Amino acid sequence: MTLHEEIVSMGRHASTASRKLATLSARRKNAILQAMADELEDRRDRILEANRRDMEAGRAAGLSGAMLDRLELTGSRMESMIRGIRNVTALKDPVGIKISRWIRPNGLEIVKVRVPIGVIAIVYESRPNVTVDAAVLCIKAGNAVILRGGSEAIHSNLALADALQAGGTREGLPEYAVQIVRNTDREAVRELCRLNEYLDLIIPRGGEGLIRFITETSRVPVIKHYKGVCHVYVDESADLEMAIRICENAKCQRPGVCNAMETLLVHERIAERFLPRMAQVFRRHDVELRGDEKSRAIVRDIQAACEDDWYAEYLDLILAVRVVPDLESAVEHINHYGSHHSDAIVTGSEKAARRFTNEVDSATVYINASTRFTDGGEFGMGAEIGISTDKLHARGPMGLEELTTYKYVIYGNGQIRE
């Protein structure tokens, strides 16, 4: 069987499975998810061993520290995945929810109802946890899913997918409802992008290059997030102790993820008090600072930033720093250089906070909190399928509701149109 024939077969099988999934009750889907969580628990050692193989290959291939961090599965991360499945199980099933209802003058009752999207392909890099999050959320929302992870995580992804399929099958998961592309050739991604006869949606998660490739190639609708160029703006009225804690967390807690801060903006009126203290904290974490002239005049060991630094998603212990004259300049910087992902203001002014949230055009905006909270689990969604920086049809963390669409159901008693 050629690669083309293999992908077409997967799409055809997924389409059939999606119709069966759409008829499952919430109780049945929850039983499937619980069995998946149990199977991951039972196969924990086998999965971690598969991940060790990927980690060894990644080190030999020279993957960066940030990439290896994304790739690694630990006992605590396994536990988090299993807990995430159980959290999704506890969430309300969105399928069948009546969004709105009205009656026309002729007596027709029109009801807008949530329904599954159908067949979703998830194309992702590095993070094995996406295998679990994507499958679980899609199944709960009634969608069949085709998973295609990166070659660097192939052993981990296969071990996880096999566990999910085995557990789900025990409780009635339709055959082919969860499939994983075992071919690591990039041509497999191209074939998925052409599968408009069977696929309803593609969601890419990974580097900007992968996402642009899919967006430019796909015949199937795409929900994307190109990159996470996230900002924290420290306003003139900020509590500086709070600002230091937030900035340290946003940059240093886990720098290789999309919701980590990449640019720090500081109001000029507090820059001389704030930046030296903040720089001292960053030095303890070995953060490399790249700044504008004003920031370098205050902290001498900041390297000179170039224009590209303001656009950069470093995913590493590197941070761009700029001193701005006012809130308006901070907002202009974010809207020009940012990626519409996650941006925060630290301020004591309600007026400044309101203006920031109204004018910054991003999927998530924070007042006095770290950008690191942009995550489906942290938002109470149980897990997420990704962070959308699009505006249609989903924006920000994509949970169960974002994996559904709707249909109109119309009730009549013999009405005809005159």
Summary of the structure (lengths in Angstrom):
residues: 418
radius of gyration: 23.4
end to end distance: 55.2
largest distance: 80.3
contacts: 1464
relative contact order: 0.13
helix: 45%
strand: 19%
